[in-house]
Amino acid sequence: MKIGIFFGSSTGNTETAAELIEGHFSDHDCTVQDVSSIEAGDLLGYDFLLMGISTWYVGEAQDDWIDLIDDMEGMDFNGVKFAIFGQGDQLGYPDTFQDGMGMIYEKVMAGGGQCFGFTSIEGYDFDESRGLIDGKFCGLSLDEDNQGEMTDERVEAWCKQLLEEL
């Protein structure tokens, strides 16, 4: 399987998560790339897309994703299988926790994509999230600021889940 792992990272946390995730897909042909150096069309041509985004300030996408998300408007993602992993601060920004994941989800789904890797909200403390779809996160929710000790375990469980779902 040809897998594209794309991330935007200002502090390095999302990049580190992308590298951890890549390790769980070592049996596959993986490309890991920072979105600061791609165009929206570069997201196509993979059997499976994994996209990592953090939410900044009050519900804003990470800087490298801002223009890319806009450019994804109207793209044909028909049949594209994808999953999202996000970084957020549930205690500092409880009203916009993981909004970045929701932004990507909305664009790819509007283009006909198929999302994998929904996860439970159990163990998180937040009020609202654009990344919440039908009572679950639309991907893997990470919070290095408040629950960094849980990252490795969450990544491992999510990657196992994705491999089973695929």
QUIUR-V505845 format. One record per residue. N is the residue number from 1. RES is the residue in one letter. PHI is phi in whole degrees, -180 to 180 (* if undefined). OMEGA is omega in degrees with one decimal (NA if undefined). D_FIRST is the distance of its C-alpha to the first C-alpha in Angstrom with 1 decimal. Layout:
BEGIN
n | res | phi | omega | d_first
N | RES | PHI | OMEGA | D_FIRST
N | RES | PHI | OMEGA | D_FIRST
END
This chain:
BEGIN
n | res | phi | omega | d_first
1 | M | * | 177.9 | 0.0
2 | K | -94 | -173.6 | 3.8
3 | I | -117 | 174.0 | 6.2
4 | G | -107 | 177.2 | 9.9
5 | I | -110 | -176.9 | 12.5
6 | F | -117 | -177.8 | 15.9
7 | F | -143 | 168.0 | 19.2
8 | G | -122 | -173.6 | 22.9
9 | S | -148 | 177.6 | 25.2
10 | S | -92 | -177.0 | 29.0
11 | T | -107 | -177.9 | 29.8
12 | G | 99 | -177.8 | 26.7
13 | N | -66 | -179.3 | 25.9
14 | T | -72 | 175.9 | 22.8
15 | E | -64 | 178.0 | 21.6
16 | T | -61 | 177.8 | 22.2
17 | A | -63 | 178.6 | 20.3
18 | A | -60 | 179.6 | 17.2
19 | E | -68 | 176.4 | 17.6
20 | L | -62 | -179.7 | 18.0
21 | I | -63 | 179.0 | 14.9
22 | E | -55 | -179.5 | 12.9
23 | G | -60 | 179.9 | 14.5
24 | H | -85 | 179.5 | 13.1
25 | F | -118 | -174.3 | 9.4
26 | S | -65 | 177.3 | 10.6
27 | D | -80 | -176.1 | 8.6
28 | H | -119 | 177.8 | 5.4
29 | D | -82 | -175.5 | 6.1
30 | C | -105 | 170.2 | 8.3
31 | T | -117 | 177.1 | 11.2
32 | V | -114 | -174.8 | 14.1
33 | Q | -145 | 174.5 | 16.9
34 | D | -75 | -177.3 | 20.3
35 | V | -70 | 178.8 | 21.0
36 | S | -66 | -176.4 | 24.4
37 | S | -116 | -179.2 | 23.3
38 | I | -127 | 169.9 | 21.2
39 | E | -114 | -175.5 | 22.2
40 | A | -55 | -179.5 | 20.9
41 | G | -62 | 178.6 | 19.3
42 | D | -68 | 178.5 | 17.0
43 | L | -75 | -176.9 | 15.1
44 | L | -92 | 176.8 | 13.9
45 | G | 96 | 178.2 | 11.3
46 | Y | -114 | 174.3 | 8.2
47 | D | -74 | -178.3 | 6.0
48 | F | -152 | 177.9 | 7.5
49 | L | -108 | 171.5 | 10.7
50 | L | -120 | -175.3 | 12.7
51 | M | -122 | -177.6 | 16.2
52 | G | -113 | -177.4 | 19.1
53 | I | -141 | 172.0 | 22.7
54 | S | -109 | 176.3 | 26.1
55 | T | -104 | -176.9 | 29.1
56 | W | -116 | 175.7 | 32.2
57 | Y | 53 | -178.1 | 35.9
58 | V | -107 | 174.8 | 36.7
59 | G | 80 | 179.4 | 33.4
60 | E | -99 | 174.5 | 32.2
61 | A | -72 | 174.7 | 28.7
62 | Q | -56 | -171.7 | 28.1
63 | D | -47 | -176.0 | 29.7
64 | D | -69 | -179.1 | 26.6
65 | W | -90 | -170.1 | 25.2
66 | I | -53 | -178.9 | 28.5
67 | D | -68 | -178.9 | 28.4
68 | L | -62 | 178.3 | 24.6
69 | I | -62 | 176.5 | 25.1
70 | D | -61 | -179.0 | 28.0
71 | D | -70 | 178.7 | 26.1
72 | M | -77 | 178.8 | 23.5
73 | E | -58 | 176.8 | 26.4
74 | G | 79 | 178.1 | 26.1
75 | M | -69 | 178.0 | 22.5
76 | D | -89 | 176.9 | 20.6
77 | F | -106 | -177.1 | 17.7
78 | N | -55 | 179.0 | 17.9
79 | G | 82 | -179.5 | 14.9
80 | V | -77 | 176.0 | 13.0
81 | K | -90 | -177.4 | 11.6
82 | F | -147 | 173.7 | 12.9
83 | A | -144 | -175.9 | 14.6
84 | I | -125 | 169.4 | 17.5
85 | F | -125 | -175.2 | 19.2
86 | G | -132 | 172.8 | 22.8
87 | Q | -114 | 178.1 | 25.8
88 | G | -157 | 179.4 | 29.3
89 | D | -123 | -174.1 | 32.8
90 | Q | -68 | -179.2 | 33.9
91 | L | -86 | -179.8 | 37.4
92 | G | -76 | -177.0 | 38.2
93 | Y | -135 | -174.7 | 36.7
94 | P | -68 | -178.6 | 36.7
95 | D | -92 | -178.3 | 37.1
96 | T | -137 | -177.0 | 34.0
97 | F | -62 | 177.8 | 31.6
98 | Q | 64 | 175.7 | 28.0
99 | D | -62 | 179.6 | 29.0
100 | G | -58 | 178.3 | 26.4
101 | M | -60 | 179.9 | 23.6
102 | G | -64 | 179.0 | 25.6
103 | M | -63 | 178.5 | 25.9
104 | I | -66 | -179.8 | 22.2
105 | Y | -54 | -177.6 | 21.8
106 | E | -60 | -177.5 | 24.7
107 | K | -68 | -176.6 | 23.5
108 | V | -72 | 177.9 | 20.0
109 | M | -65 | 179.3 | 21.4
110 | A | -61 | 178.8 | 24.2
111 | G | -90 | 176.3 | 21.9
112 | G | 99 | -179.8 | 20.3
113 | G | -71 | 179.6 | 17.2
114 | Q | -122 | -174.3 | 16.2
115 | C | -90 | 176.6 | 16.6
116 | F | -122 | 170.3 | 15.3
117 | G | 86 | 175.5 | 16.9
118 | F | -63 | -178.1 | 20.6
119 | T | -133 | -178.8 | 22.9
120 | S | -69 | 174.9 | 26.5
121 | I | -90 | 179.9 | 29.3
122 | E | -61 | 179.2 | 31.1
123 | G | 93 | 178.1 | 32.2
124 | Y | -116 | -179.2 | 32.4
125 | D | -129 | -179.3 | 35.7
126 | F | -148 | -178.9 | 35.6
127 | D | -102 | -177.4 | 37.4
128 | E | -143 | 177.4 | 35.1
129 | S | -159 | 173.4 | 31.6
130 | R | -71 | 178.1 | 29.9
131 | G | -83 | -179.4 | 26.7
132 | L | -95 | -179.5 | 28.2
133 | I | -125 | 179.5 | 27.1
134 | D | 51 | 174.6 | 29.0
135 | G | 83 | 177.6 | 30.0
136 | K | -132 | 170.7 | 26.7
137 | F | -71 | 179.8 | 24.9
138 | C | -82 | 178.7 | 22.1
139 | G | 169 | -179.5 | 19.9
140 | L | -88 | 178.5 | 20.7
141 | S | -99 | 177.8 | 24.2
142 | L | -119 | 178.7 | 25.3
143 | D | -142 | -178.8 | 28.9
144 | E | -64 | -178.2 | 29.6
145 | D | -67 | -173.0 | 33.2
146 | N | -120 | -177.8 | 34.2
147 | Q | -139 | -178.0 | 31.6
148 | G | -57 | -179.4 | 29.9
149 | E | -68 | -178.4 | 30.5
150 | M | -99 | -173.5 | 28.1
151 | T | -60 | -176.9 | 25.1
152 | D | -57 | -179.3 | 23.5
153 | E | -65 | -180.0 | 24.0
154 | R | -66 | 179.3 | 22.7
155 | V | -63 | -178.9 | 19.5
156 | E | -60 | -179.1 | 18.9
157 | A | -64 | -178.5 | 19.8
158 | W | -68 | 179.2 | 17.7
159 | C | -63 | 175.7 | 14.4
160 | K | -61 | 178.2 | 15.3
161 | Q | -60 | -179.6 | 16.1
162 | L | -62 | -179.5 | 12.9
163 | L | -62 | 176.9 | 11.0
164 | E | -70 | -178.2 | 13.8
165 | E | -67 | -178.3 | 13.8
166 | L | -79 | NA | 10.2
END
